[in-house]
Amino acid sequence: MIIHQNKVYAVLLFAVLFFFVFVADGYCKDSKEIDLRFLSDDAFAAIETNKKGEKIRHLPHHNSGGILDEEQMIYMLGTFDNETWIDARNKEAAKKHLEKHYDKFKSETLKKELKDPININDAKLTDFVRLPNIGPVVAVKIVEYRKAHKLFKNIDEIKKVEGIGQGTFNGIRHYIWAGNP
């Protein structure tokens, strides 16, 4: 009897782990579908209803406590054009909503001077957008490039990222370095 119960628990544990590792798809940066289901509607920039009457919640950027997740907000702005919309008016309203948060974030971060160069091999989105001429779209491209190509060997390699030409590089070169994370 005890052996049978242990096998049942083991199977249940395996099933739960299998679901979280292989089934639950991520809908936002470093989150799983299960995480999003527990967020309130206020955590999203827009909510639409499809023809079946199902809610489509777009662009999560607040955590479960209602606090703005700055990394997630920047990620959502950086990947905004990947979103599919039912009504273009909702798209514009959601963009304005996220940009309002971003503008406040930028005004607060501009008050703080960059004291040390950032390590492009472990910097977060919030670090990248503090650099001159780097917005959410390019910041996300840098992080995605870094994930796909491993570490930057030197700062010149950042020019391989789409959106960073020589002019942008000249503006950020004194604010970055490429070290081991």
HELIX and SHEET records of a PDB file:
HELIX    1   1 ILE A    2  PHE A   18  1                                  17    
HELIX    2   2 PHE A   19  VAL A   23  3                                   5    
HELIX    3   3 GLU A   33  ARG A   37  1                                   5    
HELIX    4   4 ASP A   41  ALA A   43  5                                   3    
HELIX    5   5 GLU A   70  GLY A   78  1                                   9    
HELIX    6   6 PHE A   80  ASN A   82  5                                   3    
HELIX    7   7 ALA A   88  LEU A  110  1                                  23    
HELIX    8   8 LEU A  125  PHE A  128  1                                   4    
HELIX    9   9 PRO A  136  HIS A  149  1                                  14    
HELIX   10  10 ILE A  155  LYS A  160  5                                   6    
HELIX   11  11 GLN A  166  ILE A  172  1                                   7    
HELIX   12  12 ARG A  173  TYR A  175  5                                   3    
SHEET    1   A 2 PHE A  44  THR A  49  0                                        
SHEET    2   A 2 LYS A  55  PRO A  60 -1                                        
SHEET    1   B 2 ILE A 118  ASN A 119  0                                        
SHEET    2   B 2 ILE A 176  TRP A 177  1                                        
END                                                                             
